[in-house]
Amino acid sequence: QVQLVESGGGLVPAGGSRRLSCVASGFTFAMSGMSWVRQAPGKGQEWVSGISYGSITTTYADSVKGRFTISRDNAKSTLYLQMNDLKAEDTAVYYCVRGLESDWRDYNSWGPGTQVTVSS
């Protein structure tokens, strides 16, 4: 079955950086668009960034544009999110999901997520 395992979260000072990873299995990762989605305390899920299966297209939410970079290594079935200049409002549980901005909600596969806490 589909498995997504995120890692790399932690406590980060405001202005700091963090790199998240997500190892995927149970589906053809190399042929799947992938995204990062986050959920802050008391808020709904927010799509953060997406990358096409061939890494040709990357897209970002306005809230993270210019600070976050999404990438992938299809040989390792791994998705990454490099987060720079972190802000308190980036505090959330981060999930990698199948799909892109337009269709990630159509997939119902979730990993445990990884908590990122930005201290101000």
ZILIN-V320259 format. One record per residue. N is the residue number from 1. RES is the residue in one small letter. SS is DSSP state (H for helix, E for strand, - for the rest). BURIAL is + if it has 16 or more other C-alpha atoms within 10 Angstrom, else -. D_CENTER is the distance of its C-alpha to the mean C-alpha in Angstrom with 2 decimals. Layout:
n=N res=RES ss=SS burial=BURIAL d_center=D_CENTER
n=N res=RES ss=SS burial=BURIAL d_center=D_CENTER
//
This chain:
n=1 res=q ss=- burial=- d_center=20.19
n=2 res=v ss=- burial=- d_center=16.47
n=3 res=q ss=E burial=+ d_center=14.66
n=4 res=l ss=E burial=+ d_center=11.04
n=5 res=v ss=E burial=+ d_center=11.06
n=6 res=e ss=E burial=+ d_center=8.48
n=7 res=s ss=E burial=+ d_center=10.22
n=8 res=g ss=- burial=+ d_center=10.84
n=9 res=g ss=- burial=+ d_center=10.92
n=10 res=g ss=E burial=- d_center=14.33
n=11 res=l ss=E burial=- d_center=16.73
n=12 res=v ss=E burial=+ d_center=16.61
n=13 res=p ss=E burial=- d_center=19.35
n=14 res=a ss=- burial=+ d_center=18.93
n=15 res=g ss=- burial=- d_center=18.75
n=16 res=g ss=- burial=- d_center=17.21
n=17 res=s ss=- burial=+ d_center=14.31
n=18 res=r ss=E burial=+ d_center=11.77
n=19 res=r ss=E burial=- d_center=9.84
n=20 res=l ss=E burial=+ d_center=7.21
n=21 res=s ss=E burial=+ d_center=7.93
n=22 res=c ss=E burial=+ d_center=7.85
n=23 res=v ss=E burial=+ d_center=11.34
n=24 res=a ss=E burial=+ d_center=12.30
n=25 res=s ss=E burial=- d_center=15.91
n=26 res=g ss=- burial=- d_center=18.32
n=27 res=f ss=- burial=- d_center=17.68
n=28 res=t ss=- burial=- d_center=18.03
n=29 res=f ss=H burial=+ d_center=14.64
n=30 res=a ss=H burial=+ d_center=16.32
n=31 res=m ss=H burial=- d_center=17.37
n=32 res=s ss=- burial=+ d_center=14.26
n=33 res=g ss=- burial=+ d_center=12.06
n=34 res=m ss=E burial=+ d_center=8.37
n=35 res=s ss=E burial=+ d_center=5.62
n=36 res=w ss=E burial=+ d_center=2.53
n=37 res=v ss=E burial=+ d_center=5.39
n=38 res=r ss=E burial=+ d_center=7.22
n=39 res=q ss=E burial=+ d_center=10.86
n=40 res=a ss=- burial=+ d_center=13.35
n=41 res=p ss=- burial=- d_center=16.70
n=42 res=g ss=- burial=- d_center=18.97
n=43 res=k ss=- burial=- d_center=16.77
n=44 res=g ss=- burial=- d_center=15.27
n=45 res=q ss=E burial=+ d_center=11.81
n=46 res=e ss=E burial=- d_center=10.38
n=47 res=w ss=E burial=+ d_center=8.43
n=48 res=v ss=E burial=+ d_center=6.69
n=49 res=s ss=E burial=+ d_center=6.54
n=50 res=g ss=E burial=+ d_center=7.90
n=51 res=i ss=E burial=+ d_center=9.98
n=52 res=s ss=- burial=+ d_center=13.27
n=53 res=y ss=- burial=+ d_center=14.61
n=54 res=g ss=- burial=- d_center=16.80
n=55 res=s ss=- burial=+ d_center=14.49
n=56 res=i ss=- burial=- d_center=17.12
n=57 res=t ss=- burial=- d_center=15.12
n=58 res=t ss=E burial=+ d_center=12.07
n=59 res=t ss=E burial=+ d_center=11.69
n=60 res=y ss=E burial=+ d_center=10.51
n=61 res=a ss=- burial=- d_center=11.50
n=62 res=d ss=- burial=- d_center=14.69
n=63 res=s ss=- burial=- d_center=13.70
n=64 res=v ss=- burial=+ d_center=11.44
n=65 res=k ss=- burial=- d_center=13.34
n=66 res=g ss=- burial=- d_center=15.13
n=67 res=r ss=- burial=- d_center=13.24
n=68 res=f ss=E burial=+ d_center=9.71
n=69 res=t ss=E burial=+ d_center=9.64
n=70 res=i ss=E burial=+ d_center=7.50
n=71 res=s ss=E burial=+ d_center=9.65
n=72 res=r ss=E burial=+ d_center=10.74
n=73 res=d ss=E burial=- d_center=13.87
n=74 res=n ss=H burial=+ d_center=15.46
n=75 res=a ss=H burial=- d_center=18.29
n=76 res=k ss=H burial=- d_center=16.22
n=77 res=s ss=- burial=+ d_center=13.96
n=78 res=t ss=E burial=+ d_center=11.02
n=79 res=l ss=E burial=+ d_center=7.65
n=80 res=y ss=E burial=+ d_center=6.92
n=81 res=l ss=E burial=+ d_center=5.64
n=82 res=q ss=E burial=- d_center=9.08
n=83 res=m ss=E burial=+ d_center=9.81
n=84 res=n ss=- burial=+ d_center=13.51
n=85 res=d ss=- burial=- d_center=16.08
n=86 res=l ss=- burial=+ d_center=14.31
n=87 res=k ss=- burial=+ d_center=16.08
n=88 res=a ss=H burial=- d_center=17.11
n=89 res=e ss=H burial=- d_center=15.44
n=90 res=d ss=H burial=+ d_center=11.94
n=91 res=t ss=- burial=+ d_center=12.97
n=92 res=a ss=E burial=+ d_center=11.02
n=93 res=v ss=E burial=+ d_center=9.60
n=94 res=y ss=E burial=+ d_center=5.83
n=95 res=y ss=E burial=+ d_center=5.41
n=96 res=c ss=E burial=+ d_center=4.58
n=97 res=v ss=E burial=+ d_center=7.48
n=98 res=r ss=E burial=+ d_center=10.25
n=99 res=g ss=- burial=+ d_center=11.44
n=100 res=l ss=- burial=+ d_center=11.11
n=101 res=e ss=- burial=+ d_center=11.79
n=102 res=s ss=- burial=- d_center=15.23
n=103 res=d ss=- burial=- d_center=14.95
n=104 res=w ss=H burial=+ d_center=11.80
n=105 res=r ss=H burial=- d_center=14.11
n=106 res=d ss=H burial=- d_center=16.59
n=107 res=y ss=- burial=- d_center=14.90
n=108 res=n ss=- burial=- d_center=15.46
n=109 res=s ss=- burial=- d_center=13.63
n=110 res=w ss=- burial=- d_center=11.59
n=111 res=g ss=- burial=+ d_center=11.15
n=112 res=p ss=- burial=- d_center=12.32
n=113 res=g ss=- burial=+ d_center=9.14
n=114 res=t ss=E burial=+ d_center=9.46
n=115 res=q ss=E burial=+ d_center=11.36
n=116 res=v ss=E burial=+ d_center=11.25
n=117 res=t ss=E burial=+ d_center=14.67
n=118 res=v ss=E burial=+ d_center=16.03
n=119 res=s ss=E burial=+ d_center=19.80
n=120 res=s ss=- burial=- d_center=21.93
//
